[in-house]
Every structure is written in C-alpha cells, then in structure tokens.
Amino acid sequence: MANKRRVILVTDGDEYAARTIEYVASKIGGRAISQSQGNPTLLSGPQIVQLIQKAKNDPVFVMFDDCGLVGEGAGERALKYVAEHSAIEVLGIIAVASKTHQTEWAKVDVSIDRFGELTEYGVDKSGLKDLELGRISGDTVYCIDQLNVPIIVGIGDIGKMARKDDVKNGCPVTLKAVELILERSGYNDDNR
C-alpha cells in the first residue's frame, strides 16, 4: 500500500511520557497522538489507527501502556494491532523500562542510558545499565518480540531518569532514541 503512515511506538503512556513525546515530536517536526496517552491505554487499535491517519505529518508518535498488567493487556493488544496494520509502517519502538510485580522482558537492539550513552545491555527504570545483554524489563513489552520492526531502543522511565530526561532539560535521552530510530530505519534518507 502506497503512502503508509510512518510511526514510532512508545511503550509508556503516563503524563511524563506524554509531555516528553509531545515535546520531542515538535522538535523533529512529527506529530504525537496525545489521545493515546493513558495509564492504562484506553483506546483500541482501530481507534488509534484512525487517529494516525488523521495526523498532519510523519513521523507519528503513539503511546501504549498496560499499567503493570501481567501478560497481554489493552496497551499491548492495541500496539500489536497498530504495528501489524497494512496502512502503518513502524519505524521503530522505544521500549521503556519499568518495575513490574511480575517482570516481563523483551529483546532490544540497543539501549540508551540516562547519560545518553549507547549500550548493548538493557537499562533499568532509572536509566542505569542493567546486567542483561540486549534485554529490557517493562510492563508493556510482552508482545514486541513478535513484531517485525527495524529497531527497538530501550530506555529508562521516559521523561524521568533522575530528571535527566525532563522536558526542562530538552528530553535528551528520548530525543537520542528517536534520532537513532529515524537514522536506522532509513527515514532520514527518504526525506532528504
């Protein structure tokens, strides 16, 4: 299908994530689907696809959150629906670490710690390098291993990480994750 909407998926939807994603989207000329904010996700996959298709320009940022629910919750069902939709091209996923009661994990291609350093290890909620190679623990990451996407970038708790990713500081960790996704997915080459 021609004219697929190019989308970046974010596995967090609280108010900090929303502020951060809206800020980063505006910095790079993209659009954030603010209505996708929620802890947990309240919109269904079909509702989110409709909002993506109405967005003024790409890349479109969409947030998903399971609010700590074990297994596939509403956020993951919506994420999976969006990622597999024929009108959507997923540029990448920002996999956000969290502390869950029963830890779920997913593979990541690379992580960015709270100091902005790339690492082959996962990171924890605070944005500190974890012990696991290429893995991140979170509450809305259960299904991302099943998805065929160009890159999955792990980061700590978006918009937080001891205020290192705060909007007042320019959200450097999230911005770096987005820049990496745009570079690795070929988005930057397509838009020159």
C-alpha positions as CSV (number, residue, x, y, z in Angstrom):
1,M,0.0,0.0,0.0
2,A,1.4,3.4,-1.0
3,N,1.5,6.3,1.4
4,K,1.8,4.2,4.6
5,R,1.9,6.4,7.7
6,R,5.3,6.2,9.4
7,V,5.0,5.6,13.1
8,I,7.2,5.4,16.2
9,L,5.7,3.3,19.0
10,V,6.4,4.1,22.7
11,T,5.7,1.6,25.5
12,D,4.6,4.2,28.1
13,G,1.6,6.4,28.4
14,D,1.7,8.3,31.7
15,E,1.7,12.1,31.9
16,Y,5.5,12.3,31.9
17,A,5.7,10.2,28.7
18,A,3.0,12.3,27.1
19,R,4.8,15.6,27.8
20,T,8.1,14.2,26.6
21,I,6.7,12.6,23.4
22,E,4.8,15.8,22.5
23,Y,8.0,17.9,23.1
24,V,10.2,15.5,21.0
25,A,7.6,15.3,18.2
26,S,7.5,19.1,17.9
27,K,11.3,19.3,17.9
28,I,11.6,16.9,14.9
29,G,8.5,18.1,13.0
30,G,6.5,15.0,13.8
31,R,3.1,14.6,15.5
32,A,2.2,12.9,18.8
33,I,-1.2,11.3,19.1
34,S,-1.9,12.9,22.5
35,Q,-5.2,10.9,22.9
36,S,-3.1,7.7,23.0
37,Q,-1.9,8.8,26.5
38,G,-3.3,6.7,29.3
39,N,-2.2,4.5,32.1
40,P,-3.5,2.1,31.0
41,T,-4.3,2.6,27.3
42,L,-8.0,3.4,26.8
43,L,-8.2,3.5,23.0
44,S,-8.4,0.4,20.9
45,G,-6.1,-0.4,18.0
46,P,-8.7,0.6,15.3
47,Q,-9.3,3.9,17.1
48,I,-5.6,4.6,17.2
49,V,-5.1,3.8,13.5
50,Q,-7.9,6.3,12.7
51,L,-6.1,9.0,14.7
52,I,-2.8,8.2,13.0
53,Q,-4.4,8.5,9.6
54,K,-5.6,12.0,10.5
55,A,-2.2,13.2,11.8
56,K,-0.9,16.1,9.7
57,N,2.6,14.7,9.1
58,D,5.0,11.9,9.9
59,P,6.6,10.5,11.9
60,V,3.6,9.9,14.2
61,F,4.3,9.0,17.8
62,V,1.9,6.7,19.6
63,M,1.9,5.8,23.3
64,F,0.8,2.4,24.8
65,D,0.6,1.4,28.4
66,D,-0.5,-1.7,30.3
67,C,-0.3,-0.1,33.8
68,G,1.7,-3.1,35.1
69,L,-0.8,-5.8,34.0
70,V,0.9,-9.2,33.5
71,G,0.6,-10.7,30.1
72,E,-1.0,-9.1,27.1
73,G,-3.1,-6.1,28.3
74,A,-5.0,-3.5,26.5
75,G,-1.9,-1.5,25.6
76,E,-0.2,-4.4,24.1
77,R,-3.2,-5.5,22.1
78,A,-3.5,-2.0,20.7
79,L,0.2,-1.8,20.0
80,K,0.2,-5.1,18.1
81,Y,-2.9,-4.1,16.1
82,V,-1.2,-0.8,15.1
83,A,2.2,-2.4,14.3
84,E,0.6,-5.1,12.1
85,H,-1.9,-2.8,10.2
86,S,-1.4,-2.6,6.5
87,A,-1.6,1.2,6.4
88,I,1.2,1.6,9.0
89,E,5.0,1.4,8.7
90,V,6.6,1.1,12.1
91,L,10.0,3.0,12.0
92,G,10.9,1.6,15.5
93,I,9.8,1.1,19.1
94,I,11.0,2.9,22.2
95,A,10.8,0.2,24.8
96,V,10.5,1.8,28.2
97,A,11.8,0.1,31.3
98,S,9.6,-0.2,34.4
99,K,9.4,-2.0,37.7
100,T,6.6,-4.5,37.4
101,H,5.4,-7.0,40.0
102,Q,6.0,-9.9,37.6
103,T,8.7,-8.8,35.3
104,E,8.1,-9.1,31.5
105,W,11.0,-8.5,29.2
106,A,11.8,-8.1,25.5
107,K,14.8,-8.0,23.3
108,V,16.2,-4.6,22.3
109,D,18.7,-3.8,19.6
110,V,20.4,-1.2,21.7
111,S,19.7,0.8,24.8
112,I,20.5,4.4,25.8
113,D,21.3,5.0,29.5
114,R,20.3,8.2,31.3
115,F,23.7,9.8,30.5
116,G,22.9,9.4,26.7
117,E,25.4,6.6,26.2
118,L,24.5,3.7,23.9
119,T,24.9,0.2,25.4
120,E,24.4,-3.3,24.3
121,Y,22.9,-4.0,27.8
122,G,19.4,-3.2,28.8
123,V,18.7,-0.4,31.2
124,D,16.5,-0.2,34.3
125,K,13.7,2.2,35.1
126,S,16.3,4.7,36.4
127,G,18.2,4.6,33.1
128,L,21.1,2.8,34.5
129,K,22.8,-0.1,32.6
130,D,21.4,-3.4,33.6
131,L,23.0,-6.8,33.8
132,E,21.2,-8.4,30.9
133,L,22.6,-8.2,27.3
134,G,20.0,-6.9,24.8
135,R,17.0,-7.2,27.1
136,I,14.8,-4.7,28.9
137,S,12.2,-5.3,31.6
138,G,8.9,-3.4,31.4
139,D,5.2,-3.7,31.6
140,T,4.1,-3.1,28.0
141,V,6.8,-5.1,26.2
142,Y,5.3,-8.5,26.2
143,C,4.5,-8.7,22.5
144,I,7.2,-6.6,20.9
145,D,9.4,-9.7,20.2
146,Q,6.7,-10.9,17.9
147,L,6.8,-7.8,15.7
148,N,8.9,-7.2,12.7
149,V,10.3,-3.7,13.1
150,P,13.6,-2.1,12.0
151,I,14.8,-1.2,15.5
152,I,13.9,-1.5,19.2
153,V,15.6,1.0,21.5
154,G,15.5,0.5,25.3
155,I,15.4,3.5,27.6
156,G,14.6,4.1,31.3
157,D,11.4,5.7,32.5
158,I,10.7,8.3,29.8
159,G,10.7,11.9,30.9
160,K,12.2,11.0,34.2
161,M,15.5,9.1,34.9
162,A,16.6,11.3,37.9
163,R,15.4,14.4,35.9
164,K,18.0,13.7,33.2
165,D,15.2,13.2,30.6
166,D,13.0,16.1,31.9
167,V,11.3,18.4,29.3
168,K,13.2,21.3,31.1
169,N,16.4,19.6,30.0
170,G,15.2,19.0,26.4
171,C,14.5,15.3,26.9
172,P,17.9,14.3,25.6
173,V,17.6,10.5,26.2
174,T,14.2,10.3,24.4
175,L,15.4,12.6,21.6
176,K,18.5,10.5,21.1
177,A,16.3,7.3,20.9
178,V,14.1,9.0,18.3
179,E,17.1,10.2,16.3
180,L,18.6,6.7,16.3
181,I,15.3,5.2,15.1
182,L,15.0,7.8,12.3
183,E,18.6,7.1,11.2
184,R,18.4,3.2,11.4
185,S,15.0,3.0,9.8
186,G,16.2,4.9,6.8
187,Y,13.6,7.7,7.4
188,N,16.2,10.4,7.2
189,D,17.4,9.2,3.8
190,D,13.9,9.1,2.5
191,N,13.2,12.7,3.5
192,R,16.2,14.5,2.0
